[in-house]
Amino acid sequence: MSAFVEHPNLSPRSMQARAYQLIAVDQVLSKSTLLILPTAAGKTAVACMAIAQRLKEKSGWVLFIAPTVALVNQHMKNSSIAFKDNLNWNILCISGKDTVETRQSLWGTSRVIFATPQVVRNDVKNGILSLKDCCMLVVDEAHHCVGSHAMRESARLYLSQADNCLVMGATASPSSRIEKIQEICKNLEIENIHLRTREDRMIINYLSELEINEVKVDVPNKLRELAEPFIIWQKQIVDRERRLGTYVYPGEIGMSGLANAMDRSSRAIKMGDSRAYSSVSNIATAMRLNHLINHLLCQGITAAGEFLDRMQEESKKKKSSKEFLEDYRVRNLIIELSNSEEYHSKISAIRRIVIERLRNDEDSKIIIFSTFRDTVKALEAALSEFEHIKPIQFIGQSSKSGSIGLSPRKQIDRLEKFKSGEFNVLIATSVGEEGLDIPNADLAIFYEPVASEIRMIQRRGRTGRKKQGDVAVLIARETMDERALLSSRKKEEYMYKSVRRVARRFPSSISNLRNISDFSVIINGNKQNIREYVNHEKDKFRTELSIVDNSLDIQVGEENRKLPPQKFRPDGQTGLEQF
């Protein structure tokens, strides 16, 4: 049964009718809302419908911000299709690639503007842009609205200037930390959280299946040999700090334990303990060693070389980095790496996976994620050897090491070439993780698991958007990879619990569909009232509860029918408020 949303500002048949989206639109229009939906569930569709109604009711214009130029461009293209052509809204995309003079001439000429937060922040501060008449702000990937991020600063400027504020924040991965979710809500002045998960009965039928496979590989002996001197060096440092009571975490050495030890040492210095200066220096060295070890074992030659190159840059400014590089063990490693080609088992594993996938389905589209640019480069070289594999890099504009990346224009161009089939393997760094809609990608390969639940969710969301997708996560045995995967799973599991805890602190918000009364649904050519449609869809998934629970209908003795009152709660508790 084909069902489409109808609205005075929406193009006919441009928007599939989904009840859970319409309920979300009603909530978004009622008050500033943080919308949390799984990837591919249609956050952009909710935004478009909300914009259509907001601009019907209010004068002024709508600002839609997203963290990257590629994502902003994508949103503008998708949304332009949704809105009617005869509205004269003059929908625009504005980013840093536009000159200041160009941007100055564009602001104020459109009713819907898609922009990067950096240009919004800069142009407001420079007096080029006023947000006074902006009647709605849509913040995509709202989990960035923390700290000093441009997303957060743009939102605060909007809230301080606009006469008629309404904010819609959208994300699939807010955070597992309650404090961060609260910070997002505070910075956007959120009054309501609307959450749905992949398991929600109203949403599950609209999402493609996603099969996640763990591919475990052994670390080559040569890499373990290269890492061994640094493992011993790090252990010596940590053993010393344990004796001093600075490093207190049990078990394997990790960044959490080292960070805790650094905090303890810093506090000791503030309290006048001069001995702690030595601990700070030693722990900083242990942290560098931890990064180097993990680069060697989990990433390979190229990533370890990139890490040491960054250290070379740091050594020009930091004495500690210079001393680290002058150690004979580090000098020997640099020589060894310069004479070696990449031979990590993950490279050959990816080659096997990609070859098999394209052999079974020559039209398959594959995305590979890696944390480091040098690994991306190595993967492209390894896959280019095969005639039927057409890989292309997708990286950011710049890096900490100063290496040249891809301009926004080139990023957009490469995405289009991947979508069109000119290339069938997209090898991306973190810039490709967020938001990008690549509907025909059916396999995502993670070169490494990441401990961040946000990044893992975003990575998974790049595949299986229109049809069944697969995910392959490469794990180097007996390395940090195993701990990172476990950590991300635990954090993701806790994320929804944290969101619900924060949501309970807001006044309850019941959707009465009053805000979407201008919408209707066309089903097989027949118009249906929006309230009737949504309520009918809700009834399909409503759980019927039996009045009588027969499972409790068992025969028990009279002596067991009544429990002494004192057993109902602990002694001293006299009311529910004390529980």
Residue, then its C-alpha position, 0 to 999 in steps of 0.5 A: m500500500s503506497a501512502f504519501v504525505e500531502h501538505p500545501n508546501l510539499s511536492p506531491r508524492s515526495m514524502q512517504a507517510r510514516a506514522y512515527q515521523l508524523i508524530a515526531v513532526d507534531q512534537v518538533l512543532s510544539k516545542s524545541t525538541l531533540l529528535i533521536l532516531p536510528t540512522a536511515a529512519g528519516k530525520t531529514a524527512v521529519a525536518c522537511m515536514a516541520i519546515a514546511q509547516r513552520l513556514k506556512e504559519k510564520s514569517g521569516w526563514v529557516l536555518f539548517i546547519a550540519p557539520t560538513v560541507a558535503l553533508v550540507n550539500q546533501h541536505m539541500k539536494n534532498s530537501s529541495i526535492a521535498f518542497k514545491d517548486n512554485l514557493n519562491w523560497n530560493i533554497l540556498c547552500i552557504s559554506g566557507k567555499d563562498t567568499v565573504e562578499t558572496r555570503q553577504s549578498l546571499w543572506g536574507t534572500s532565501r526562506v530556507i538556508f543550509a549552512t555550515p556552523q562555522v560560517v554562521r558563527n563567523d558571519v553573525k560575529n562580523g555583523i554580516l548575518s542577523l538571526k533576528d527573523c530566523c523562525m526555526l533552527v535545525v541542527d543536524e548531528a546535534h551531538h556536536c553541540v558541546g564545548s566550543h564547537a561551532m555547532r554549539e556557538s551558532a545555536r547560542l547566537y540563534l537563541s540570543q537573537a531570534d524573536n521567534c525561536l524553535v530548535m530541532g536537534a537531530t542525532a542518532s548518537p547523542s552520547s552514553r554520558i548523561e552529562k553530555i546529553q544534558e549539555i546538548c539540551k542546555n545549549l539548544e534550550i531543549e524542552n522535549i526529547h523524542l526517542r525511538t530505537r531500532e527495536d521500536r515496533m512502529i519503526i522496525n519495518y522501515l529499516s533494512e536488516l544489518e548483519i554485523n560480522e567480526v573478522k579476527v586476524d592474527v598480528p604478524n610476528k614481525l609487528r609484535e617483535l617491533a612492539e615488544p621493546f616499547i611494551i617492556w618500556q611502558k611496563q617499567i614506567v607503570d610498575r614504578e608508578r604503581r609502587l608510588g601509588t600514582y597508577v592504581y588501575p588493575g589489569e592491563i595498561g590502558m589510556s583510562g588508567l594512564a589518564n587517571a594517573m596523570d590526574r592524580s599526579s597533577r593534583a599532587i603537584k597542586m598540593g605541593d608534592s614536588r616528587a609528582y613532577s617526575s610522575v607527570s613526565n613518566i606518565a606522559t611518556a607511557m601515554r606516547l608508548n601506549h599510542l605507538i604500541n596500539h598503532l603498530l599492533c592494531q593499525g600497522i606500519t603506515a599508521a605507526g609511521e604517521f604517528l612518529d611523523r606527528m611526533q617529529e612535528e611536535s618535537k619542534k615545540k615540545k622538549s619531551s617529544k624531542e627527548f622521546l624521539e632521541d631514545y635509541r629504541v625509537r630511533n631504531l624503530i624509525i629506521e625499521l619502518s622506513n625500510s618496510e612496506e605495510y604487511h598487517s594481516k588486516i590489509s590482506a583480510i580486507r582484500r579477501i572480503v572485497i574480492e569475494r563481495l564483488r565476485n558474488d555481486e559485481d554491482s556491490k558498493i563498499i565503504i571502508f573506514s579507517t582512523f588514519r590517512d596513511t592506512v587509507k592510502a595503503l588500502e587504496a594501493a592494495l585494492s588498486e592491484f585488481e582490475h574489477i576493484k575501483p577504490i577512491q579515497f574520501i578524507g577531510q580537508s586538512s590534518k593536524s600534521g598539516s597534510i593536504g586533504l580534499s576540498p569540499r568540492k572534491q569531497i562532493d565530487r568523489l561521493e557523486k562518482f561513488k554513487s554513480g558507480e564510477f568507483n565501487v569502494l570508498i575508503a574514508t576517514s572519520v569525515g565519512e562517518e556522519g550523516l552522509d546518505i549513500p543509499n546503494a552502499d551494502l557493505a561497510i568494513f571497519y579497519e578497526p573498532v573504535a571505543s566511541e559509541i557515537r562513531m560506531i553508530q555513525r559508521r554502521g549507518r552508512t550501509g543498509r539504508k535502502k536494502q540489507g547491508d553487512v558490516a565487517v569489523l576487523i579485530a586484531r587478536e590480543t590487542m586493544d581492538e578487543r577492548a575497544l569493541l567491547s567498550s563501544r557495545k557497552k556504551e551504546e547499550y547504556m546510551y538509551k538508558s541515559v537518554r531516557r533518564v534525561a528525558r524524564r526530567f522534562p515535562s511529559s509531552i503527549s502528541n495530540l497531532r494538533n500541530i500537523s492538522d494541515f497535513s493529510v495522507i494520500i493512500n492509493g489516490n484517496k485522501q485520509n485525515i492525518r489523525e485517522y491515519v496515525n491512530h490507525e497505524k498506532d493501533k496496529f502496534r498497540t500491545e493488548l494486555s489481558i485483564v486477568d493474568n492466568s499465569l498467577d492462577i495457581q493453587v496455594g495453601e491458605e498460609n501462603r496467601k498473606l505476607p506479613p506487612q513488614k516484609f513489603r519494604p525494609d524497616g524504617q521506610t514508611g512511604l513510597e517517597q522513601f524508596 
